[in-house]
Every structure is written in C-alpha cells, then in structure tokens.
Amino acid sequence: MNGLAYFEGLKSLWSVHVIVRTLTESSLQIADTIPAAMLESRYGFAHTAFRFGPFAQEAGNLTVLYDRSGKFMDYQCAFNMLGNSYLFVPSNMNLEVMPLYQKYLALHELGHGSLMGGVIWIRAKSIIASGALACAIGLVTVNVSVLGISAVMTGILAAFLSSRKVVVESEAEVYADSYAIRHMAAEDTPGAIAVVKKLIERLTDVNHQLIRYDQLINKSRLRNLKLFQRQFEAGKSLNVVVHPSIRWLHYVAAILFFCWIVRDARPESYDWLLSVCFAALIIVSIIFRNHTIRKMFVLDRFIGRAIGR
C-alpha cells in the first residue's frame, strides 16, 4: 500500500506536469491554497493519517490553480496523498465565492480526489493481481471445500467486475456527485436542490446523443441524483442516501477467504513459502517506492517553478 500510494501521487504530479508544459510561461496562477487542516475538517480528506516515514510529512495542502491565458478551462483535481496536491479551476475565485455550478464542479473534482473517490484509487490490474494471489495462496495452503469454491468464485467475480472500466467509472462519478451535493447542502440547501434538478435535466437531455458506455454511466448518475431529489423533497437527511458499491463484494470475498482458511487449512506448514513471498514483496515495494520518490521530487520542483512557488 505504501508503494501504491506513492505511485498514485506520482501519476497526479505527472498529470499536472503535462498541463504545465502545454501552457505559456507564468500563465498558471495560484487562486487559493486549502490547508491540510481545512481539507480534513471541512472536506473530509483523511490523507494526513498516512504520514508514515520521512517522505510523507508535507502531505496536506492543496493548491488551487487557474490559467489566466484562458487556454486551460477545465476542472481537474490532481491529488497526491503523500505530497503537494492541485485543483485546476477556470477562474481566480476560491471555493467560498464561486458561483453555484462552478462550486459543484470544483467539489465534484475534490470528490474524485478523496480516498473514497473511486477511479483514482482503483486500478483493474492491481485488483486482478490481488484476486489471483488470494486464490493461489488459498488453493495451495487450504483444502478445497464448498466454502473454498464459494470464496474463489466470489473473488473472481469481484475482480472481474472491478476490472470493467464502466463499473469503476460509474461508481466514481456517482460518488463524486454525492460528495459535492452533500457539501453544498450543508452550506446552501436551496442551491444544492437547484444543482440536482439542473443535473437531472442536463443528463436526461443529452443521454440519447451519447455512446452506450456514457449512457451506462449516466444511468447510474441519474438514479443517484433522483434519490437525492426525493430526500430533499421529503426533508430527510442526505446521510441515509446509499448506492450500490462494488466494494461490498470485495468485503464478502475477503470474509469468505478468511473463514475458508481458518476452517479448512491443511496440516502441513507453509510458513517458509509465505515468508519468502512476503519478503520478496517487501523488497520489491521498497525498490519501487524509492524510484517513485525520486520521480516525485523532480516533478514537484518543475511544477513549483512553473507556478512561482
């Protein structure tokens, strides 16, 4: 997990690096800086809890950037759990004074950046690899039984569904919508209601023009937005709005694997095999982490110079 956290941070910095390289010199300006304490207390980011080791102590602050040349007008969150993070917006306003729909878009991107943001933290290859590893260890060290077959089949199903891009993207978009709406409703309930209605209207109007992939994502978003609309109309709390998540299938698979290993473990000792595998993974993760950290420092210095920091 240490290595994966740094890898995700490196990818975020690389995305910022790509944007900076395409813009004219000194066109990127700092619109706002959201300190770590505010990210944690107001926006629910929990990444400061991962400050382990000497390289994670600067985790926290998020710099809001805009391109005053007008060339880059997109909203994009490049979140680095163990270092500097960035949020791109198309104006020099901070989140507190943004117009209603702009604030929704900015919060939507922050939702993608949070630890529960879906697509940013879920990768098909790593999930398939972890599922295959769990199945392999189980089949080698545990007697095959009905419980074992159930665990393996559930694990394969969870890995397969999580490897489908449309599943991951749908869950990520639904979560980001929910994140933005809840934060807006806490400050301005009428504004949040207006945004929900406008989103439902827009997604419904353009749905027939989209390809099948985008239609499936829109279907998930519309179902979730209508749940929020009903909660608003009934005057109920938004905290009770839940949506199906592929994560629950992973939890079920993990519980089945655990019960299978506890109940049907073979009498032979596989300590040596598991110890060798664990040691090899530790060595590989340390090498990978050190390589990633060097790249992160290079990218971070480049970005810092580009924004005059």
VOZAKE-365623 format. One line per 10 residues: their letters; for each residue x negated, y, z negated of N, C-alpha, C. Coordinates in nm, 2 decimals, decimal comma. Each point is the difference from the previous one (the first is absolute). Layout:
<recs>
a> X:Y:Z:X:Y:Z:X:Y:Z | ...
</recs>
This chain:
<recs>
mnglayfegl> -0,08:-0,12:0,00:0,08:0,12:0,00:-0,09:0,13:0,00 | -0,11:-0,01:-0,07:-0,09:0,11:0,00:-0,05:0,03:0,15 | -0,04:-0,10:0,07:-0,04:0,02:0,14:0,11:0,05:0,09 | 0,12:-0,05:-0,02:0,11:0,04:0,08:0,04:0,14:-0,03 | -0,01:0,05:-0,12:0,03:0,13:-0,04:-0,09:0,10:0,07 | -0,13:-0,03:0,00:-0,10:0,08:0,07:0,02:0,00:0,15 | 0,04:-0,12:0,05:0,02:-0,01:0,15:0,12:0,09:0,04 | 0,11:0,00:-0,08:0,11:0,09:0,03:-0,04:0,14:-0,01 | -0,08:0,04:-0,10:-0,05:0,14:-0,01:-0,08:0,04:0,12 | -0,09:-0,10:0,05:-0,08:0,03:0,12:0,09:0,03:0,12
kslwsvhviv> 0,10:-0,08:0,02:0,09:0,01:0,11:0,07:0,14:0,00 | 0,04:0,04:-0,13:0,06:0,13:-0,01:-0,09:0,11:0,04 | -0,13:0,00:-0,05:-0,09:0,10:0,03:-0,04:0,00:0,15 | 0,00:-0,12:0,06:-0,03:-0,01:0,14:0,11:0,07:0,08 | 0,13:-0,02:-0,04:0,11:0,07:0,07:-0,01:0,15:0,00 | -0,04:0,05:-0,12:-0,03:0,14:-0,01:-0,11:0,05:0,09 | -0,11:-0,08:0,00:-0,11:0,03:0,08:0,03:0,01:0,15 | 0,09:-0,09:0,04:0,04:0,00:0,14:0,08:0,13:0,03 | 0,09:0,04:-0,09:0,07:0,12:0,02:-0,09:0,12:0,01 | -0,09:0,01:-0,10:-0,09:0,11:-0,01:-0,09:0,02:0,13
rtltesslqi> -0,04:-0,11:0,05:-0,09:0,00:0,12:0,08:0,06:0,12 | 0,13:-0,02:0,01:0,08:0,05:0,11:0,03:0,14:-0,01 | -0,02:0,07:-0,11:0,04:0,14:-0,02:-0,12:0,09:0,01 | 0,03:0,13:0,03:-0,11:0,09:0,01:-0,06:0,03:-0,13 | -0,12:0,05:0,00:-0,07:0,03:-0,12:0,07:0,10:-0,09 | 0,01:-0,04:-0,13:0,06:0,09:-0,11:0,15:0,02:0,02 | 0,07:-0,08:0,09:0,14:0,02:0,02:0,08:-0,06:-0,12 | -0,05:-0,10:-0,07:0,06:-0,06:-0,11:-0,01:0,08:-0,13 | 0,11:0,04:-0,06:0,00:0,08:-0,12:0,07:-0,08:-0,11 | -0,04:0,03:-0,12:0,06:-0,06:-0,12:0,12:0,08:-0,04
adtipaamle> 0,12:-0,06:0,00:0,12:0,06:-0,04:0,03:-0,01:-0,14 | -0,05:-0,11:-0,06:0,03:-0,03:-0,14:-0,09:-0,11:-0,05 | -0,02:-0,01:-0,13:-0,06:-0,11:-0,06:0,08:-0,06:-0,11 | 0,04:-0,12:0,01:0,09:-0,06:-0,10:-0,10:-0,08:-0,10 | -0,01:0,04:-0,12:-0,10:-0,07:-0,09:0,05:-0,13:-0,04 | -0,09:-0,08:-0,05:0,03:-0,14:-0,04:0,11:-0,01:-0,10 | 0,00:0,09:-0,10:0,10:0,00:-0,11:0,14:0,02:0,06 | 0,01:0,09:0,10:0,14:0,02:0,06:0,04:-0,11:0,09 | -0,10:-0,06:0,07:0,04:-0,12:0,08:0,05:-0,11:-0,09 | -0,06:-0,01:-0,11:0,05:-0,11:-0,09:0,13:0,03:-0,07
srygfahtaf> 0,01:0,12:-0,06:0,12:0,03:-0,08:0,12:0,04:0,09 | -0,02:0,07:0,11:0,12:0,05:0,08:0,03:-0,10:0,11 | -0,11:-0,05:0,07:0,02:-0,08:0,12:-0,01:-0,15:-0,02 | -0,04:-0,04:-0,13:0,00:-0,14:-0,03:-0,11:-0,08:0,05 | -0,11:0,06:0,05:-0,12:-0,07:0,04:-0,07:-0,06:-0,12 | -0,04:-0,12:0,01:-0,07:-0,07:-0,11:-0,14:-0,04:0,03 | -0,06:0,06:0,10:-0,13:-0,04:0,05:-0,11:0,03:-0,10 | 0,02:0,10:-0,09:-0,11:0,03:-0,09:-0,02:-0,11:-0,10 | 0,09:-0,09:-0,01:-0,02:-0,12:-0,09:-0,10:-0,09:0,06 | -0,04:0,02:0,12:-0,10:-0,09:0,07:-0,14:0,06:-0,01
rfgpfaqeag> -0,03:0,08:-0,09:-0,13:0,07:-0,01:-0,10:-0,10:-0,06 | -0,04:-0,10:0,07:-0,09:-0,10:-0,06:-0,13:0,02:0,08 | -0,12:0,00:-0,07:-0,12:0,01:0,06:-0,04:0,15:0,03 | -0,13:0,02:0,03:-0,05:0,14:0,02:0,05:0,07:0,12 | 0,06:-0,07:0,10:0,04:0,06:0,12:0,15:0,05:0,00 | 0,07:-0,03:-0,10:0,14:0,03:0,00:0,04:0,12:-0,09 | -0,10:0,07:-0,05:0,03:0,11:-0,10:0,06:0,12:0,06 | -0,01:0,02:0,13:0,05:0,12:0,07:0,14:-0,02:0,06 | 0,06:-0,12:-0,03:0,13:-0,03:0,05:0,10:0,10:-0,06 | 0,09:0,05:0,08:0,11:0,08:-0,05:0,05:0,11:0,09
nltvlydrsg> -0,08:0,10:0,02:0,06:0,12:0,07:0,04:-0,03:0,14 | 0,10:0,07:0,05:0,05:-0,01:0,14:0,00:0,13:0,06 | -0,08:0,02:0,11:-0,01:0,13:0,07:0,11:0,01:0,11 | 0,08:0,10:0,00:0,10:0,03:0,10:-0,07:0,08:0,11 | 0,00:-0,05:0,12:-0,07:0,07:0,11:0,10:0,04:0,11 | -0,03:0,11:0,07:0,08:0,03:0,12:-0,10:0,05:0,11 | 0,04:-0,01:0,12:-0,08:0,04:0,12:0,06:0,14:0,05 | -0,08:0,10:-0,03:0,06:0,14:0,03:-0,01:0,02:0,15 | -0,07:-0,08:0,08:0,00:0,01:0,15:0,13:-0,05:0,06 | 0,08:-0,07:-0,08:0,12:-0,06:0,05:-0,01:-0,12:0,09
kfmdyqcafn> -0,12:-0,06:0,01:-0,02:-0,11:0,08:0,05:-0,13:-0,07 | -0,02:-0,01:-0,13:0,05:-0,12:-0,07:0,12:0,04:-0,09 | 0,12:-0,04:0,04:0,12:0,04:-0,07:0,07:-0,11:-0,07 | -0,07:-0,11:-0,03:0,07:-0,12:-0,05:-0,02:0,00:-0,15 | 0,09:-0,08:-0,07:-0,01:-0,03:-0,14:-0,07:-0,13:-0,01 | -0,10:-0,01:-0,08:-0,08:-0,12:-0,02:-0,07:0,00:-0,13 | 0,01:-0,11:-0,08:-0,06:-0,02:-0,12:-0,12:-0,10:0,01 | -0,12:0,04:-0,03:-0,11:-0,09:0,00:-0,05:-0,01:-0,14 | 0,05:-0,11:-0,06:-0,02:-0,02:-0,15:-0,11:-0,09:-0,03 | -0,09:0,04:-0,08:-0,12:-0,07:-0,04:0,01:-0,03:-0,15
mlgnsylfvp> 0,02:-0,12:-0,04:0,03:-0,03:-0,14:-0,12:0,03:-0,09 | -0,12:-0,01:0,06:-0,13:0,02:-0,08:-0,08:0,12:0,04 | 0,06:0,10:0,05:-0,07:0,12:0,05:0,09:0,11:0,04 | -0,05:0,09:0,09:0,08:0,11:0,05:0,11:-0,05:0,09 | 0,12:0,07:-0,02:0,12:-0,03:0,09:0,04:0,12:0,06 | 0,08:-0,01:0,11:0,04:0,11:0,08:0,15:-0,02:0,05 | 0,07:0,12:0,01:0,13:0,00:0,05:0,00:0,11:0,11 | 0,03:-0,03:0,12:0,01:0,09:0,11:0,15:0,05:0,01 | 0,01:0,14:0,01:0,13:0,06:0,03:-0,02:0,10:0,11 | 0,11:0,04:0,07:-0,01:0,10:0,11:0,01:0,15:-0,04
snmnlevmpl> -0,01:0,03:-0,13:0,00:0,14:-0,04:-0,08:0,01:-0,13 | -0,02:0,13:-0,04:-0,09:0,02:-0,12:0,08:0,01:-0,12 | 0,12:-0,05:-0,01:0,08:0,00:-0,12:-0,03:-0,12:-0,08 | 0,01:0,01:-0,14:-0,01:-0,11:-0,08:0,13:-0,07:-0,02 | 0,00:-0,11:-0,07:0,13:-0,08:0,00:0,11:0,07:-0,08 | -0,04:0,09:-0,09:0,10:0,06:-0,08:0,09:0,10:0,08 | -0,05:0,06:0,10:0,07:0,11:0,07:0,04:-0,05:0,15 | -0,02:-0,12:0,03:0,03:-0,04:0,14:0,15:0,00:0,02 | 0,05:0,02:0,12:0,14:-0,01:0,03:0,04:-0,15:-0,02 | 0,13:-0,02:0,00:0,06:-0,13:-0,05:-0,06:-0,12:0,08
yqkylalhel> 0,01:0,01:0,14:-0,03:-0,12:0,08:-0,15:-0,01:0,00 | -0,08:0,10:0,00:-0,15:-0,01:-0,01:-0,04:-0,07:-0,13 | 0,07:0,04:-0,11:-0,03:-0,07:-0,13:0,03:-0,14:0,01 | 0,11:-0,04:0,06:0,03:-0,14:0,02:-0,11:-0,08:0,07 | -0,05:0,06:0,12:-0,10:-0,06:0,08:-0,13:-0,02:-0,08 | -0,04:0,11:-0,08:-0,12:-0,01:-0,08:0,01:-0,11:-0,11 | 0,12:0,00:-0,07:0,02:-0,10:-0,10:0,00:-0,14:0,06 | 0,06:-0,01:0,12:0,01:-0,13:0,07:-0,14:-0,05:0,02 | -0,09:0,08:0,04:-0,14:-0,04:0,02:-0,07:-0,03:-0,13 | 0,03:0,07:-0,10:-0,06:-0,03:-0,14:0,05:-0,14:-0,04
ghgslmggvi> 0,13:-0,03:0,03:0,05:-0,13:-0,03:-0,08:-0,11:0,07 | -0,04:0,02:0,12:-0,08:-0,10:0,07:-0,14:-0,01:-0,07 | -0,05:0,11:-0,06:-0,13:0,00:-0,06:0,00:-0,07:-0,13 | 0,11:0,00:-0,07:0,00:-0,06:-0,14:-0,03:-0,15:0,00 | -0,02:-0,05:-0,11:-0,04:-0,14:-0,01:0,11:-0,10:0,04 | 0,12:0,05:0,00:0,12:-0,08:0,04:0,04:0,03:0,14 | -0,09:0,07:0,08:0,04:0,06:0,13:0,01:-0,10:0,11 | -0,01:-0,13:-0,02:0,03:-0,10:0,11:-0,12:-0,01:0,09 | 0,02:0,05:0,12:-0,09:-0,03:0,11:-0,15:0,04:-0,02 | -0,02:0,11:-0,09:-0,13:0,04:-0,03:-0,08:-0,11:-0,08
wiraksiias> 0,07:-0,07:-0,08:-0,07:-0,10:-0,09:0,03:-0,14:0,04 | 0,07:-0,03:0,11:0,03:-0,14:0,04:-0,06:-0,02:0,13 | -0,08:-0,10:0,02:-0,07:-0,03:0,12:0,03:-0,15:0,04 | 0,04:-0,03:0,12:0,04:-0,13:0,04:-0,11:-0,10:-0,02 | -0,12:0,03:0,04:-0,12:-0,09:0,00:-0,03:-0,04:-0,15 | 0,00:0,10:-0,09:-0,04:-0,03:-0,14:0,11:-0,09:-0,06 | 0,13:0,03:0,03:0,11:-0,08:-0,06:-0,01:-0,14:0,05 | -0,02:-0,02:0,13:-0,01:-0,14:0,06:-0,11:-0,07:-0,06 | -0,12:0,07:-0,02:-0,12:-0,07:-0,05:0,03:-0,04:-0,15 | 0,06:0,09:-0,08:0,03:-0,04:-0,14:0,10:-0,11:-0,01
galacaiglv> 0,10:0,00:0,09:0,09:-0,12:0,00:-0,06:-0,13:0,04 | -0,09:0,01:0,10:-0,07:-0,12:0,04:-0,09:-0,05:-0,11 | -0,07:0,09:-0,06:-0,09:-0,04:-0,11:0,08:-0,06:-0,12 | 0,11:0,05:-0,03:0,08:-0,05:-0,11:0,05:-0,15:0,03 | 0,05:-0,01:0,13:0,04:-0,13:0,04:-0,11:-0,10:0,00 | -0,12:0,04:0,05:-0,11:-0,09:0,01:-0,05:-0,05:-0,14 | -0,01:0,10:-0,10:-0,04:-0,04:-0,13:0,10:-0,09:-0,07 | 0,13:0,03:0,02:0,10:-0,09:-0,05:0,00:-0,14:0,05 | -0,02:-0,01:0,13:0,00:-0,14:0,07:-0,12:-0,08:-0,04 | -0,12:0,07:-0,03:-0,12:-0,07:-0,04:0,00:-0,04:-0,15
tvnvsvlgis> 0,06:0,08:-0,08:-0,02:-0,02:-0,15:0,13:-0,05:-0,07 | 0,11:-0,01:0,08:0,13:-0,04:-0,07:0,07:-0,11:0,08 | 0,06:-0,09:-0,07:0,08:-0,10:0,07:0,12:0,05:0,07 | 0,02:-0,05:0,12:0,12:0,05:0,08:0,13:-0,05:-0,06 | 0,09:0,09:-0,02:0,13:-0,04:-0,05:0,11:0,09:0,06 | 0,12:-0,02:-0,04:0,11:0,08:0,06:-0,02:0,15:-0,04 | -0,05:0,02:-0,12:-0,03:0,14:-0,05:-0,11:0,06:0,09 | -0,10:-0,08:0,02:-0,12:0,04:0,08:0,04:0,04:0,15 | 0,09:-0,09:0,06:0,05:0,03:0,13:0,08:0,13:0,00 | 0,08:0,02:-0,10:0,08:0,12:-0,01:-0,09:0,13:-0,01
avmtgilaaf> -0,11:-0,02:-0,08:-0,09:0,11:-0,02:-0,08:0,04:0,13 | -0,04:-0,11:0,07:-0,07:0,02:0,13:0,09:0,06:0,10 | 0,12:-0,05:0,01:0,09:0,06:0,10:0,04:0,14:-0,03 | 0,02:0,03:-0,12:0,03:0,14:-0,04:-0,12:0,09:0,03 | -0,12:-0,05:-0,03:-0,12:0,08:0,02:-0,01:0,03:0,15 | 0,02:-0,10:0,08:-0,01:0,02:0,15:0,10:0,09:0,05 | 0,13:-0,01:-0,05:0,10:0,09:0,04:-0,03:0,15:-0,04 | -0,05:0,02:-0,12:-0,03:0,13:-0,05:-0,12:0,06:0,09 | -0,10:-0,08:0,03:-0,11:0,05:0,08:0,05:0,03:0,14 | 0,08:-0,08:0,06:0,05:0,02:0,13:0,08:0,13:0,01
lssrkvvves> 0,10:0,01:-0,09:0,08:0,12:0,01:-0,08:0,13:-0,03 | -0,10:-0,01:-0,09:-0,08:0,12:-0,03:-0,10:0,03:0,12 | -0,02:-0,10:0,08:-0,09:0,03:0,12:0,07:0,06:0,12 | 0,14:0,01:-0,01:0,08:0,06:0,10:-0,01:0,15:-0,02 | -0,04:0,07:0,10:-0,02:0,15:-0,01:0,13:0,07:-0,02 | 0,11:-0,05:0,06:0,13:0,07:-0,01:0,05:-0,02:-0,15 | -0,03:-0,11:-0,06:0,04:-0,02:-0,14:-0,07:0,10:-0,09 | -0,13:0,01:0,01:-0,08:0,09:-0,08:0,03:0,14:0,03 | 0,02:0,04:0,12:0,03:0,14:0,04:0,14:0,04:-0,06 | 0,09:-0,09:0,02:0,14:0,03:-0,05:0,00:0,02:-0,15
eaevyadsya> -0,08:-0,09:-0,08:0,00:0,02:-0,14:-0,07:0,13:-0,04 | -0,11:0,03:0,07:-0,07:0,12:-0,03:0,08:0,13:0,03 | 0,08:0,00:0,11:0,08:0,12:0,03:0,11:0,01:-0,10 | 0,06:-0,11:-0,04:0,11:0,00:-0,10:-0,05:0,06:-0,13 | -0,12:-0,05:-0,04:-0,05:0,04:-0,13:-0,04:0,15:0,01 | -0,06:0,05:0,11:-0,04:0,14:0,01:0,13:0,09:-0,01 | 0,10:-0,04:0,07:0,13:0,07:-0,01:0,05:0,01:-0,14 | 0,00:-0,11:-0,07:0,05:-0,01:-0,13:-0,08:0,09:-0,10 | -0,13:-0,01:0,02:-0,09:0,08:-0,08:0,03:0,15:0,02 | 0,01:0,05:0,12:0,02:0,14:0,03:0,14:0,04:-0,05
irhmaaedtp> 0,10:-0,08:0,02:0,14:0,04:-0,05:0,01:0,01:-0,15 | -0,06:-0,09:-0,07:0,00:0,00:-0,14:-0,07:0,13:-0,06 | -0,11:0,03:0,06:-0,08:0,12:-0,05:0,08:0,12:0,03 | 0,06:0,01:0,12:0,07:0,12:0,03:0,13:0,01:-0,08 | 0,06:-0,11:-0,03:0,13:0,01:-0,08:-0,03:0,04:-0,14 | -0,12:-0,03:-0,06:-0,04:0,04:-0,13:-0,01:0,15:-0,01 | -0,03:0,07:0,11:-0,02:0,15:0,00:0,12:0,07:0,06 | 0,07:-0,06:0,10:0,10:0,07:0,08:0,10:-0,11:0,05 | 0,09:-0,04:-0,08:0,10:-0,10:0,05:0,07:0,04:0,12 | 0,06:0,11:0,01:0,07:0,04:0,13:-0,09:-0,01:0,12
gaiavvkkli> -0,12:0,05:-0,02:-0,10:-0,01:0,11:-0,03:-0,14:0,04 | -0,01:-0,09:-0,09:-0,03:-0,14:0,03:0,12:-0,06:0,07 | 0,12:0,03:-0,04:0,12:-0,05:0,07:0,01:0,05:0,14 | -0,04:0,12:0,02:0,00:0,06:0,14:-0,10:-0,07:0,09 | -0,12:-0,03:-0,06:-0,10:-0,08:0,08:0,05:-0,14:0,03 | 0,06:-0,06:-0,09:0,05:-0,14:0,02:0,10:0,00:0,12 | 0,09:0,09:-0,01:0,10:0,01:0,11:-0,06:0,03:0,13 | -0,10:0,09:0,00:-0,06:0,04:0,13:-0,08:-0,12:0,06 | -0,07:-0,07:-0,09:-0,08:-0,12:0,04:0,10:-0,11:0,06 | 0,11:-0,02:-0,06:0,09:-0,10:0,05:0,05:0,04:0,14
erltdvnhql> 0,03:0,13:0,01:0,05:0,05:0,13:-0,10:-0,01:0,11 | -0,13:0,03:-0,03:-0,10:0,00:0,10:-0,04:-0,14:0,04 | -0,01:-0,09:-0,10:-0,03:-0,14:0,03:0,11:-0,07:0,08 | 0,12:0,03:-0,03:0,11:-0,05:0,07:0,01:0,05:0,15 | -0,03:0,12:0,02:0,01:0,06:0,13:-0,11:-0,05:0,09 | -0,12:-0,03:-0,05:-0,11:-0,04:0,09:-0,02:-0,15:0,01 | 0,08:-0,07:-0,08:-0,03:-0,15:-0,01:0,01:-0,07:0,14 | 0,10:0,04:0,08:0,02:-0,07:0,13:-0,11:0,03:0,10 | -0,08:0,10:-0,03:-0,11:0,04:0,10:-0,13:-0,07:-0,04 | 0,00:-0,07:-0,11:-0,12:-0,06:-0,05:-0,02:-0,14:0,05
irydqlinks> -0,13:-0,05:0,00:-0,02:-0,14:0,03:0,04:-0,09:-0,12 | 0,01:-0,13:0,02:0,05:-0,09:-0,10:-0,08:0,01:-0,13 | -0,13:0,01:0,01:-0,08:0,01:-0,12:0,04:0,12:-0,09 | 0,01:0,11:0,06:0,04:0,12:-0,08:0,15:-0,01:-0,04 | 0,08:-0,06:0,07:0,14:-0,02:-0,04:0,01:-0,08:-0,13 | -0,08:-0,10:-0,01:0,00:-0,09:-0,12:-0,05:0,08:-0,12 | -0,10:0,09:0,02:-0,04:0,08:-0,11:0,10:0,10:-0,04 | 0,07:0,06:0,10:0,11:0,10:-0,02:0,11:-0,07:-0,08 | 0,03:-0,12:0,04:0,11:-0,07:-0,07:-0,02:-0,01:-0,15 | -0,13:-0,03:-0,04:-0,03:-0,01:-0,14:0,01:0,13:-0,07
rlrnlklfqr> -0,05:0,11:0,07:0,00:0,13:-0,06:0,14:0,05:-0,01 | 0,09:-0,02:0,10:0,14:0,04:-0,01:0,07:-0,07:-0,12 | -0,02:-0,13:-0,01:0,07:-0,07:-0,11:-0,05:0,06:-0,13 | -0,12:0,03:-0,02:-0,05:0,06:-0,12:0,05:0,14:-0,03 | 0,00:0,08:0,11:0,05:0,14:-0,02:0,15:0,00:-0,03 | 0,08:-0,09:0,05:0,14:-0,01:-0,03:0,02:-0,04:-0,14 | -0,09:-0,08:-0,06:0,01:-0,04:-0,14:-0,02:0,13:-0,09 | -0,10:0,08:0,04:-0,02:0,12:-0,07:0,12:0,10:0,01 | 0,06:0,00:0,12:0,11:0,09:0,02:0,12:-0,04:-0,09 | 0,03:-0,13:-0,01:0,10:-0,05:-0,09:-0,02:0,03:-0,14
qfeagkslnv> -0,13:-0,01:-0,04:-0,04:0,03:-0,14:0,02:0,15:-0,03 | -0,03:0,08:0,09:0,02:0,15:-0,01:0,15:0,03:-0,01 | 0,08:-0,06:0,08:0,14:0,02:0,01:0,07:-0,04:-0,13 | -0,05:-0,11:-0,06:0,06:-0,06:-0,12:-0,06:0,07:-0,13 | -0,10:0,08:0,02:-0,06:0,07:-0,11:-0,08:-0,09:-0,09 | -0,05:-0,11:0,06:-0,08:-0,10:-0,08:-0,15:0,03:0,01 | -0,08:-0,07:-0,08:-0,14:0,02:0,00:-0,06:-0,07:0,12 | -0,11:0,07:0,05:-0,07:-0,06:0,12:-0,09:-0,11:-0,04 | -0,03:-0,02:-0,13:-0,09:-0,10:-0,04:0,05:-0,14:0,01 | 0,14:-0,01:0,02:0,06:-0,14:0,02:0,00:-0,04:0,14
vvhpsirwlh> -0,04:0,09:0,10:0,00:-0,03:0,14:-0,12:-0,09:0,02 | 0,02:-0,13:0,05:-0,10:-0,09:0,03:0,02:-0,05:0,14 | -0,11:-0,04:0,06:0,00:-0,06:0,13:-0,08:-0,13:0,01 | 0,04:-0,09:0,09:-0,08:-0,13:0,00:-0,15:0,03:0,03 | -0,08:-0,08:-0,06:-0,15:0,02:0,02:-0,06:-0,14:0,02 | -0,10:0,00:0,09:-0,07:-0,12:0,02:-0,09:-0,04:-0,11 | -0,03:0,10:-0,09:-0,08:-0,03:-0,12:0,06:-0,10:-0,09 | 0,13:-0,01:-0,01:0,06:-0,09:-0,09:-0,02:-0,14:0,05 | -0,01:-0,03:0,12:-0,03:-0,13:0,05:-0,15:-0,04:-0,03 | -0,09:0,09:-0,01:-0,14:-0,02:-0,04:0,00:-0,04:-0,15
yvaailffcw> 0,08:0,06:-0,08:0,01:-0,03:-0,14:0,06:-0,14:-0,02 | 0,10:-0,04:0,07:0,06:-0,13:0,00:-0,11:-0,11:0,03 | -0,07:0,03:0,11:-0,10:-0,09:0,05:-0,11:-0,02:-0,11 | -0,04:0,11:-0,06:-0,11:-0,01:-0,10:0,05:-0,08:-0,13 | 0,12:0,02:-0,04:0,06:-0,07:-0,11:0,00:-0,15:0,03 | 0,05:-0,04:0,12:0,00:-0,14:0,04:-0,14:-0,06:0,01 | -0,10:0,07:0,05:-0,13:-0,05:0,00:-0,05:-0,02:-0,14 | 0,02:0,09:-0,09:-0,04:-0,01:-0,14:0,06:-0,12:-0,06 | 0,13:-0,02:0,01:0,07:-0,11:-0,06:-0,05:-0,13:0,06 | -0,03:0,00:0,13:-0,04:-0,12:0,06:-0,14:-0,05:-0,05
ivrdarpesy> -0,09:0,10:-0,01:-0,14:-0,03:-0,05:0,01:-0,05:-0,14 | 0,08:0,07:-0,09:0,00:-0,04:-0,14:0,06:-0,14:-0,01 | 0,10:-0,03:0,07:0,07:-0,13:-0,02:-0,07:-0,12:0,07 | -0,05:0,03:0,12:-0,05:-0,12:0,08:-0,15:0,01:0,03 | -0,08:0,07:-0,08:-0,14:0,00:0,02:-0,06:-0,14:-0,01 | -0,10:-0,03:0,09:-0,06:-0,13:0,00:-0,10:-0,01:-0,12 | -0,02:-0,12:-0,04:-0,09:-0,02:-0,12:-0,15:0,03:0,03 | -0,04:0,00:0,13:-0,14:0,03:0,04:-0,03:0,15:-0,03 | -0,12:0,03:-0,03:-0,04:0,13:-0,02:-0,05:0,07:0,12 | 0,05:0,11:0,04:-0,05:0,08:0,11:-0,06:0,13:-0,04
dwllsvcfaa> -0,05:0,00:-0,12:-0,06:0,12:-0,05:-0,12:0,05:0,09 | -0,08:-0,10:0,04:-0,12:0,04:0,08:0,04:0,07:0,13 | 0,11:-0,06:0,06:0,04:0,05:0,13:0,06:0,14:-0,01 | 0,09:0,02:-0,10:0,06:0,13:-0,02:-0,10:0,10:-0,04 | -0,10:-0,04:-0,08:-0,10:0,09:-0,05:-0,09:0,05:0,12 | -0,03:-0,09:0,09:-0,08:0,04:0,11:0,07:0,09:0,09 | 0,13:-0,03:0,03:0,09:0,09:0,08:0,01:0,14:-0,07 | 0,02:0,00:-0,13:0,01:0,13:-0,07:-0,13:0,08:0,01 | -0,11:-0,07:-0,02:-0,13:0,07:0,00:-0,03:0,06:0,14 | 0,04:-0,08:0,11:-0,02:0,05:0,13:0,08:0,12:0,03
liivsiifrn> 0,13:0,00:-0,04:0,09:0,11:0,02:-0,05:0,13:-0,07 | -0,06:-0,02:-0,12:-0,05:0,11:-0,08:-0,12:0,07:0,08 | -0,09:-0,09:0,05:-0,12:0,05:0,07:0,05:0,07:0,13 | 0,09:-0,06:0,07:0,05:0,07:0,13:0,06:0,13:-0,03 | 0,09:0,00:-0,11:0,07:0,13:-0,03:-0,10:0,11:-0,04 | -0,11:-0,04:-0,07:-0,09:0,11:-0,04:-0,08:0,05:0,12 | -0,04:-0,09:0,09:-0,06:0,05:0,12:0,09:0,09:0,08 | 0,12:-0,05:0,02:0,10:0,08:0,07:0,03:0,14:-0,06 | 0,01:0,00:-0,13:0,03:0,12:-0,08:-0,12:0,10:0,02 | -0,12:-0,04:-0,01:-0,11:0,09:0,01:-0,01:0,05:0,14
htirkmfvld> 0,02:-0,08:0,10:0,00:0,05:0,14:0,11:0,11:0,02 | 0,12:-0,03:-0,06:0,11:0,09:0,02:-0,02:0,13:-0,07 | -0,06:0,00:-0,12:-0,03:0,12:-0,08:-0,10:0,09:0,08 | -0,10:-0,05:0,06:-0,09:0,08:0,08:0,07:0,07:0,12 | 0,09:-0,07:0,06:0,08:0,06:0,11:0,09:0,11:-0,05 | 0,06:-0,03:-0,12:0,09:0,10:-0,06:-0,07:0,13:-0,03 | -0,12:-0,01:-0,05:-0,08:0,12:-0,04:-0,03:0,08:0,13 | -0,03:-0,07:0,11:-0,04:0,07:0,12:0,13:0,08:0,06 | 0,11:-0,07:0,00:0,13:0,06:0,05:0,04:0,11:-0,09 | -0,01:-0,01:-0,13:0,04:0,10:-0,09:-0,08:0,13:0,01
rfigraigr> -0,13:-0,02:0,02:-0,08:0,12:0,02:0,03:0,07:0,13 | 0,03:-0,07:0,11:0,04:0,06:0,12:0,13:0,08:-0,01 | 0,10:-0,06:-0,07:0,13:0,06:-0,01:-0,01:0,13:-0,09 | -0,08:-0,02:-0,11:-0,02:0,12:-0,09:-0,06:0,12:0,07 | -0,10:-0,03:0,09:-0,06:0,11:0,08:0,10:0,06:0,09 | 0,09:-0,08:0,06:0,10:0,05:0,10:0,10:0,09:-0,06 | 0,04:-0,03:-0,13:0,10:0,09:-0,06:-0,06:0,10:-0,09 | -0,14:0,01:0,00:-0,06:0,11:-0,08:-0,01:-0,03:-0,14 | 0,00:-0,12:-0,04:0,00:-0,04:-0,15:-0,14:-0,03:-0,04
</recs>
